[in-house]
Amino acid sequence: MKKLFKELFIVIGIFLMIVSLMEWRLNDFKAPIDKLFATQKKNTAANILIVGNSHTGALQETTDSFFIKNSNNLSLANLELMDRYKVMKYCIQNGHIDKIILGLDADQIGHQISSTNYDMQMNRYGIEMYNNTAGNKMLSKLNSFRLHLNIKDLCKNLISGKDKDTSKINFIPFTNKKKSDNEACVKRAQEHSIYIYQVKNINENVTILQNIIDLCKTNKVQLFFLQTPKPSCYTNAFSSAQMQIATATIDSLANKNAVKYLNYLHNASFEENDFVDFDHLGANGSNKLIELVKKEL
């Protein structure tokens, strides 16, 4: 029995040593949320906030001097509605925001409520987690777990000791399919509008949208909902009956609360060369969209 306890003690000791080493090596690692909040702190003069997923994140490609100077784009791939709400709340409390552009594709109201990794990353900023379990609270304090790194990235950053610093976050997800691959484009639209979209999530996401609206009203911030344009191969597959219902739901909520819903999904002024892939704008498309948005602002 003594031998067993001794062996357990050694195993636990080795485990704690490994975790301690990982924590030390990852101490300077900047998670996506850390980079977003650092952007907000760096440019406190910006009065326009853009929050969404990679579709609004692509607007960083713009060369529009007005938007570069006056806005902070705090968008991340897979940033869910609850996460966007928390980012907005943090920025309103720690900045001088008077306009918020919320990236809001119609399918978003059927997506999962919150992303576990972003949820845990924001906890260090005093923001309560959506999945606020005792286990998640504990893990959110540890770099090794809150970062949600895959094995390859974990090993790379353990060797380097810190994340490679980049001046601009790349929001465009990797795809090995060419823009001209119509079948892949259709599958991408169906991924968003059928497979990820879950009816059971609608009521809670609509409640979060109402909370966002109320937050902006309370703080006298003008709110805009933004549906970014997509190429025709995408929109033809995306515009199913359930997406029409989702759009109508957002439209109804916006009208009820006097929020502008800038829906450019079917805008005919966007051409194939305005997109870098099946659903993300390039520099030309970003400039076009921002020109349209500026008129609404």
ROKEPA-793023 format. One record per residue: residue in one letter; x, y, z of N, C-alpha, C in turn. Coordinates in steps of 0.001 Angstrom, whole numbers, plus 524288, in hexadecimal, padded with zeros to 5 digits. Layout:
BEGIN
aXYZXYZXYZ...
END
This chain:
BEGIN
m803387FB408000080000800008000080356804EC80000k8078D804DC8033380B11809638036380D8580A617FE0Ck80ED3806197FB61811258069B7F63180D53809277F263l808488079B7F2CC8043F809CC7EF61803B380FAB7F048f8036C811477F54A802F9816D47F68A807BA819E37F4A9k80C3E8176B7F5178110981A007F353810F481ADF7ED75e80F1D816DE7EA9B80ED3817547E4EE80AC681B697E34Dl8065281B8E7E6178025681F807E4FF80469824F97E605f80740825877EA3B8098B82A8F7EBA180D5382C627E766i81065828C77E5578142882A137E1338114782BB27DC3Av80D31828B67DACD80A22829EE7D6158079482F4C7D68Fi80537830667DB11802B78357B7DBF3806BA839DA7DBC5g80B55838DB7DE1980F8B83CBB7DE188115F83DF97D890i811F7839E67D54D8139F83AA87CFDF80F8283DB97CCDBf80A7583C5E7CDC58062B83F167CB2D80634844E67CC95l806CD8461C7D188806DB84B8C7D34880B8484E7E7D10Bm80FFA84BD87D09D8149D84E437CE55813AE84F957C892i8112A84BFD7C5BB8101684CD97C02E80C578516D7BF7Ev808218518B7C2A28044A855C77C24E806D985B017C39Fs80A2785B047C7B580CD985FD47C94381063861CD7C4EAl8132085E317C2528168F85FA67BDFE81361861E27B978m80EF185F617B84E80B95861417B4148097F866B17B545e807E78678B7BA2B805E786CAC7BBB980A1F870DE7BB1Bw80ED286F8E7BC95813248734A7BC3981462874927B68Er8147E8708A7B341815D5871577ADC781185874437AAD6l80CA5873957AC8480843876067A9C98068A87B247AC57n8099A87D0B7AFF38081E881BB7B2E180754886817AF65d80A80886F47AB3F80A2B88B817A7C3806C188A847A2F9f80458886027A2C480122884AF79E377FC3F8881479E22k7FB1C88A62799A97F68088DA5799187F23588A9D79644a7EE038899C7990A7E980886FB796BC7E68288AD579350p7E306888E678FE37E00A88C7E78C857DD41890D978F7Ei7DAE188F9E793E57D81C893A0796F07DBF48979879928d7E08F895D479AD27E4928997879CBF7E60089D6879882k7E66889B83793B07E7D489EF078F517E3778A2D278E26l7DEA08A10378E967DA3D8A48F78DA67DA258A8F5791A3f7DA8C8A793796917DA3E8AB8A79AA47DF078AF1E79A8Ba7E37A8AD0C798D77E8218B0587983F7E73C8B457793E8t7E4888B2B778FB67E32E8B64878B737DFB78BAAD78D6Eq7DBE38B948790B17D8518BD2C792CF7DB318C11279654k7DEC28BF1A7998C7E1B48C28579D187E56E8C61679A1Ak7E7838C412795BD7EB548C70B792AB7E8CA8CBA078FDFn7E4078CACD78DE87E1698CEDD78ADF7DC6C8D09178DABt7DD008D3267921D7D8808D4C2795397D58C8D94F792B5a7D7FC8DBE278EE17D5708E05878C4C7D1368DE9378878a7D1768D9AB786C27CDA38D7B3782F77C8398D78B7856Cn7C46B8D9D7782D37BF238DA08784FD7BB6E8D62578268i7BD5E8D35F77E5B7BA338CF6977BB07BC788CA0777CDCl7B91B8C68577E937BACB8C13777FD87B8328BD6777C18i7BB588B9F7779C67B9498B5D6776607BA3E8B0A277917v7B6178ADBF77A0B7B68E8A8C277CC87B3958A49D779C3g7B6288A04F778A97B39289C18775D57B7398977F7752En7B61A8944D771417B98088FDB770237BD338914276BA8s7BF2A88D63768F27C30D88E66764D97C0CD8917D76041h7BBA78917E75F927B9508946875B347B9ED89A4375BF3t7B92289C37760B87BA2D8A1BA761C67BFFC8A29A762D3g7C2AD89E85764957C85689EE9765567CB228A00676043a7C8E489E1E75BF17CB3589F05756C67CB508A4C575554l7C81C8A7F2757F17C80F8AD8C756DA7CD258B03275875q7D07A8AD6A75B377D5A88AF8475C757D8E88B05475785e7D7338ADEE753507DA058AE8774E617D92F8B3EA74BF1t7D5AB8B70174E227D46E8BC1474BDE7D91E8BFCE74BDFt7D9178C33B748077DD008C770747DE7DA658CCB3748FCd7D57B8CC9274AAD7D2858D15174BC67D4D28D40F75093s7D6ED8D8A674FD27D9B18DB71754027D6148DCE875887f7D1288DE1E757517CD6E8DF8775B6D7CCA98DAF475F29f7CBCC8D65975CF87CAD38D1D1760467CFC48D00F7631Di7D4288D070760947D9158CEF17631B7DA128D25A767E6k7D8E08D7627676A7D9DB8DB1276BA67D5BE8DACB76FF1n7D0D28DA1D76E7B7CC8C8DACE772377CA078D5C87742Es7CBF08D14F7727D7C96A8CC757742F7CD5E8C86B77621n7CB858C531779A67CE5F8C08F77B567CB418BBD277999n7CDC28B858776A57CB1E8B3A1774CF7CC898AF2677875l7C8FF8ADD277BF47C9EB8A9AA77FC67C6BC8A4D977E4Ds7C7CD8A2CF779B57C51B89E2A777C57C8CB89985777D8l7C691894F8778D67C9968901D778E67C66388BBA77682a7C9038883D773D67C65D883A1771C67C3C6880B177644n7BED587F2D775707BBD487C1A7793C7BAB487EF777E5Bl7BAC48842477E357B92F8872C782C97B3378872B782EEe7B1068845C786AA7AB5E883B6786E17A8B78887978950l7A3808888E789317A0A588D3C78ACC7A19088EAB79088m7A1B488AD7794067A2C388C077997F7A83888E5979A1Ed7ABF788C4D7972A7B15488E4F7975F7B190893E879549r7AEA7895057912C7AE8089A5378EF37AC1C89E25792E3y7A80B89C587957B7A58F89F927997F7A97C8A10979DBFk7AC9589D3E79F6D7B06689E3B7A39E7B4C68A1D47A1C2v7B6728A13B79CDE7BA708A4BB79AA87B8598AA5079A7Am7B3848AAF3798A67B11E8B02D7986C7B0C98B2A079DD4k7AEF38AF9A7A1917AE3D8B19E7A6DE7B3748B36C7A91Ey7B7878B04C7A8517BCBE8B1AB7AA377BEA68B6BA7A7AAc7BDF08B7227A28D7BFE38BBB479FB27BCDC8C0AC7A10Ei7B7C58C02B7A1CF7B4A68C4BA7A3637B6638C6AF7A8B6q7B79A8C30D7AC347B9468C4767B1797BED38C69A7B195n7C1E68C5697AD887C76A8C6E97AD877C8E18CA407A8CDg7C5318CD237A6AD7C6598D0687A2267C2408D4947A165h7C2728D72879CF27BEC38DB5779BAC7BBF68D9E579699i7B8D58D5D1796DB7B6278D3C67923D7B0EA8D67B7918Fd7AFCF8D85F78CD17AA958DA7D78BE27A7BD8D7C978767k7AA898D449784917A8008D12F780797AA438CBA578091i7A6CE8C7D5780217A8828C26077FD37A60B8BFD377B0Bi7A9598BD5D777E07A7828BA467736A7A7FE8B488774F3l7A38E8B2067759B7A3798AC877772A7A2EE8A91E7725Bg7A6F88A61B7711A7A69E8A25876CD97A28389E4D76E30l79E9989DB576ADE79A3789A4F76C3B7980F8978E76769d79AA88936E765BE79889890237619F793AC88D68763C3a78FDB88C867606C78AD388A677622A78B678853B76515d78F0D881ED7635778FA587CCB765CB791A787D1B76B66q793CA881B276CDB796398823A771FF7925F8814477674i78D6B88278775AD789B0881CD779FB7887787C0B77B0Ag78A7F8788E777B5789DE872F9778BB78EEF8704877A42h793268735477AD4798388710C77C427987E870047821Dq79CA086D63783C279D6B86C8E7895C79DC3871D478C1Bi79C9F871E37911F79C1A876CE793F37A16287963794EEs7A53E87646796647AA5B87877797B87AEA48749B79648s7B331876BF794DA7B7C187376793A57BAD887286798ACt7BBD786D9C799F07BE5C86C4779EE67C3A686EE679F89n7C6CC86F0179B637CC0C8714679BF27CBD88772679CCDy7C890879F5799E27C82187F9B79AC07C5BA880BC7A00Fd7C21487D837A19B7BF8B87E047A6B27C3A187DD67AB12m7C72587A0A7AAAD7CB3C879697AE9F7CF5387DBF7AE49q7D08A87F717A9917D47C8838D7A8ED7D2A9888C27AB2Cm7CD8F889CF7AAE77CB8A88EC47ACE27CB0A88EE07B2CDn7CB1F88A567B53D7CA7788A187BAE37CED388CFF7BDC2r7D37488D437BB6D7D7D7890067BDE37D6FE895EC7BE1Fy7D336897CC7BB2E7D21789D667BB1E7CD7989EBF7BEB0g7CC3689B1A7C2247C7F989BFE7C5D57C2A289B517C372i7C253898AF7BEF27BD57897DA7BC3D7BB6F892587BD78e7B6CB8920B7BF9F7B4B188CFB7C1347B3D9889787BC7Am7B52B884877BD257B4AA880CC7B8DE7AEF987F1B7B81Dy7ADAA87DE97B3477A88887BA47B21F7A8568761E7B46Bn7AC77873157B36C7ACEF86DDB7B5B57AFDF86E637BAE3n7AD3B870907BEBC7AFD68723A7C38E7B00A86DE07C7A2t7B229869607C6127B2A5865087C9BC7B7A38659E7CCF1a7B7D7862E57D15C7BC7A863247D4BF7C151861497D1CBg7C0A385D2C7CE9C7C50D85B1F7CBA07C71385F077C7A3n7C3878618B7C4D27C51A865737C0F57C79C86A327C380k7C5A486BAF7C8177C800870147CAED7CDB786EEA7CC23m7CEBC86A2B7CDEE7D40A868A77CF4D7D77E868717CA6Fl7D586865F97C64B7D8A2865637C18F7D9A086A997BEDEs7D5F286E527BF7B7D6918736A7BCF37DB14876957BF43k7DCFC874F47C3CC7E168877AB7C63A7E6A5875AC7C429l7E67C871427C16B7EB4C86EC37BF9C7EC0286F9C7B9C2n7F088871A47B8327F1B5872677B2A77F13886D527AF99s7F2E98691E7B1F57F3208640F7AF527EDC48624E7AD62f7E9A4864077B0117E4648623E7AEB47E1148667F7AC24r7E17886B437ADFE7DE0786F607ABF37DF38870A97A644l7E40A86F987A4777E591870FA79F247E34286D5279B0Bh7E1C18688A79CB67DF76864B37991D7E2E7863E77944Bl7E7EA86333795227EB7D8624E790C87EB4D85C9B78F1En7EBD485B9C78A007EC67856377885D7F2058547478992i7F30C84F6E788FD7F82484D4678A987FCA284FE4787ADk7FBE1850C678295800048532777F6C80155858A77815Ed7FD4185BE0782277FE278613F783F3800308616378985l7FE5585DBF78CC68002F85D7F7922E8060985C6579255c807BB8588278F5880D548572778F368109385BAE78D14k80E9D85E34788EF8116A862957868D81230866FC78A72n80E208682E78D6980E7886C83791138114E86B107961El81163866157977C814848646E79BEE81A518650579AB4i81BB48640A795D88212F8649279434822CB86A4E79408s81F5B86D96791D0820B5873227914281FEC8762D7964Eg81C37874657997B81B2F8771479E6A8173687B6179E00k815FB87D1B79945811FF8812D7989E80FD2881037931Ad80B4E8833C79295808B78837978D7C80B9C88745789EEk80BF3885E77850180E56889757814480AFA88E53780C3d80D4D892CE7819680A64897BD7816E809418994D77BCFt8045689A7277AB0802EB89C1E7756A8001F8A158775C6s801188A4AC771FC7FEB68A9D8772117F9038A9B077066k7F7828A58476DA87F22A8A52676BC27F04589F8176C29i7EBBD89ED376E797E9A48998C76F0B7E71C897E1769E8n7E8428932D7683A7E5FB89129763667E0C588E8C764A0f7DC7D890DD762CC7D75088ED1763EA7D55C88B0F75FBCi7D81788AC975B5B7D62E88790757087D7B7881E0757F3p7D3E387E70758C27D53F878FD759D47D79F8764A75517f7DAF387286756157DD7E86FA4751E47D98486C4974EFCt7D9DB86C43749EE7D6B1868A7746D47DA0D8668574262n7D99C861797416A7DCA885F2F73D287D95D85EBE73830k7D4E18614C7382F7D1868613F7339E7D20786666730A1k7D1FE8662072B897D24F86ADC728597CD1186DAD72853k7CD49872C37277E7C88F875F37275B7C4CC874227231As7C6ED871D071F177C3BA8703871A9F7C0FE86AFA71B86d7C2038686B71FDD7BFB786350721007BA26864177230An7B65B863E771F8C7B0F48651D720E97AEBE86146724EBe7B01685C517245D7AE168585A727FA7AFF38597972D8Ea7B4E985AEA72E187B70B85C22733417B47B861097357Fc7B34B864BF7321E7B0B686993733C37AB438685E735E7v7A865865097333A7A32D86373735017A388860B273A44k7A76285D5373AE17A80E85A7B73FCB7A95685E3874447r7AC498624C743137AD948663A747067A8A0868FD748E6a7A53586A68745477A04386CF5746A779CCF8694B749D6q79CB68645574859799888608174B2979BC285F6B75098e7A0E785FA9751117A36385F027562B7A13B8630675A08h7A0D3867E87584179EEE86C2175BA27990886BD375C83s7961986AE17585C7906586B727589C78D788667B75A1Ei7901C86204759FE78D7C85D0F75B367901C85A2975FB1y7953A8593575F30797D7855B3762E0799508584E76809i79B2285D2A767DE79C7C85FE776CB5797A28624A76F2Fy79404863F876BEA78F398669476DA878BB4862BA7708Aq78A50864137756A786F7860C07789178254863EE77AA5v77D9C8623277982778E2864FB77B1F778B2865A77810Bk77AB5861DD783FC77A768620E789BC77D79866B978BFCn78119868F6788E77843B86D5278ADB781CB872B2789DAi77D9E872D9786BF77B90877E4784EE779BA87B6278968n7767E8794978CE07743887C8C791007785D87F1779465e77C5A87C17795E17806B87E557993D783B28825879649n784D48814C79156787D48851A78E40784BE88A2178D55v77F9D889A678C9477C5788E5578BF977C558917679112t77C4288EBF7958077C978916079A98781BD8944C79B22i785FE891DE7994D78B23894717997B78B1E8994C79603l788B4898ED791707884489D7878DFE785588A1E6790A9q7812F8A07F7936E77E3C8A482796437819A8A6E879A94n784C78A3B279D237885A8A5B27A12B78C558A97B79ED2i78E2E8A83979A18791D98ABA97975478F348B0E27961Fi78A6B8B09379439787728B555792FE786B78B8A9797E7d785368B61E79C33784558B8EA7A125789638BB487A331l78DBC8B8667A2A5792DA8BA667A44F7942D8BF6D7A16Bc7934E8BF6779C4C794898C40179922790E78C89479A67k78BE98C77279B24788398CB9879C80789B08CE217A1B1t78AEF8CAE67A59178C528CCD87AAC6791188D0637AA8Fn794D68CF027A729799B68D1F77A6DA799C78D5DF7A250k7952E8D6BD79FFE794978DA8979BBD7985F8D97A7973Av798B38D482795D479BF58D2C579174798568D14278CFEq799568D351788587962B8D205783C7797DA8CCBB781A4l7941C8C9357810F7953A8C3D577F81793558C2CC779F3f7968C8BFE9776F4795258BE46771AB795FB8B86277140f7923F8B59A76EFE793018B01C76D99795168AFF476803l799068ACBB7671479B5A8AC71761DA79B998A6DF75FD3q798C68A5DD75B93799328A0F4758A579CB08A203753F5t7A14D89F91753E07A4FF8A09074FA17A33E89DD374A9Dp7A4DD89FE97461F7A36F89D777411C7A65F898567404Dk7A4498952B73CDB7A6AF8902E73B787A62688F6C73599p7A98588C3C733377A8FA88B3272D957A4038881372C74s7A24E888327279979D4B885CF7262179D2587FF072725c7A18787D39726687A1938778E727537A0428765872D00y7A1C3879E6730807A0B8879447361779B0B87AB47374Et7995987F4B735827942188131736EA78FC787DB3734D3n7909487B6F7303F78C968780172E0178BA58733873170a78FCD8712F733CF78F4C86C9D7373478DCC86E2C73CC2f78F54872E373E4778E75874BF743A4788CD876527448Bs78647878757409C7811487AC37413E77CC9876A374156s77D0E873347451F7790986F36745D57747287190748D1a7705986E8A7496876BB48706B74C3576D03871DA751D0q7704D86EA67545C7718986FC7759D6775088749675A62m77848875BA7567377B6E87A7D756B07781487F50755AEq773FE87EAB752897705A882FD751BB76D728843A756CCi76C2488023759BD769A4880E675ED576D748837F762A3a77264881C67627E776638840E765EA77725889D7764B3t7775788B1E75FA6777E38909B75E0977335893CE75FD4a76E918919F75F3A769CF89457760E1769C689534766C8t76BE08917D769B176C2C891F976F6A76FAD89686770F0i77435896E076E66777D789B3276F797756F8A05D76DCAd772F08A055769447707A8A50E7672C76C428A71076AE5s7691F8A37976CF1764F18A4E577091767218A73677598l76B478A4C7777A576DC98A6B677C70770268AC1B77B90a7728F8ACD477708774F38B1E0775C1770CD8B62177549n76C8C8B4F577294768548B8CB771ED765E08BA3D77727k7650C8B65877A707629B8B73C77F89765E08BADB782EFn76B178BA827823D76EA58BD857858F7713C8C219782BCa76F608C34877E04771798C7A877AE4777588C720779FEv779018C256778B977E778C1417776B77EDF8C08177184k782AD8C2FB76F0E783678C24A76970785B68BCE47684Dy7831C8B9F9764E8784F48B4D27633E787138B56575DB7l78C318B5BE75D3D78EB58B6817582C78FA38B12B755B1n78BF68AF7F7529678C1F8AA437505178DE38AA9774A9Fy792D78A937749A1795128A97C7445A795E78A414741FDl7932E8A02A74417793FA89ACB742417933689A4D73C5Dh78F2C89CC873A5378DEA89C47734BC78F2E8A141731B1n7928F8A483733D8793CC8A97473140796848A86D72C07a7943A8AA7C727DB796088A94B7228779B168AC167210Cs79CD68AFCE724387A18D8B2BD722D47A6948AFB3723F3f7A61A8AB4E726B17AAC08A827727F57AB718A3D5723EFe7B0328A380721D07B16C89FB771DBA7B52189B8A71FD9e7B6088979471CA57B9408932C71E5D7BEB3894E572011n7C0EC898C871D507C64089A6671EA97C67D89DCD72395d7C20A89EB4726107C2028A18972B0B7C2DC89DD572FA8f7C301898BD72E8C7C383894D3732B37C8AB891DD73229v7CAD489052736A57CFA088D34736867CE6C88760736A7d7C9C188608738727C81E8808E738747C22D8806573826f7BFB587C5773A457BA1787BA4739A17B6C787F7573CDAd7B8F3881BE740F27B5A7885027444B7B8838898A746E3h7BD6288ABD7453C7C05488F05747967C1ED8930F74378l7C122897F6744D47C2A089C38741587C88289CFC74143g7CA8389EB473CB67CFEB8A06873C4B7D02A8A64A73CF3a7D4968A8A073B9B7D5538AE4673C547D15D8B16D73926n7D0998B0047342F7CCDB8B2DC730E67C7588B28F7331Cg7C5C98ADD27348F7C08F8AD12736BD7BFDE8AFD773BE9s7C3F68AFCF73F2B7C3B38B27B7443B7C2ED8B8527437Dn7C5C18BA8C73FCF7C52F8C02973EC27BFB58C17C73CC9k7BD978BE167396F7B8468BEDD7377D7B4588BECC73BF6l7B4DB8BADB73F567B12A8BA43743A47B1938BED77476Ei7B6438C080748917B6F48C4CB74C357B4B28C9E274A0Be7B4FB8CAAB744F07B2928CF3C7428C7ACAB8CF3B74369l7AA508CA9B742E77A4B18CA1B743D77A3628CB087498Av7A6918C8D274D097A59A8C95E752A17A63E8CF0475463k7AA2A8D1B8752507AB228D734753C07A6558DA96752ABk7A3948D97974E7479ED78DC7A74D3C79AAA8DBB475165e79A818D6FC753A4796A88D5DE757B77984F8D84275CF3l79D658D89475DE279F4B8DACA762C479E278E09B76317
END
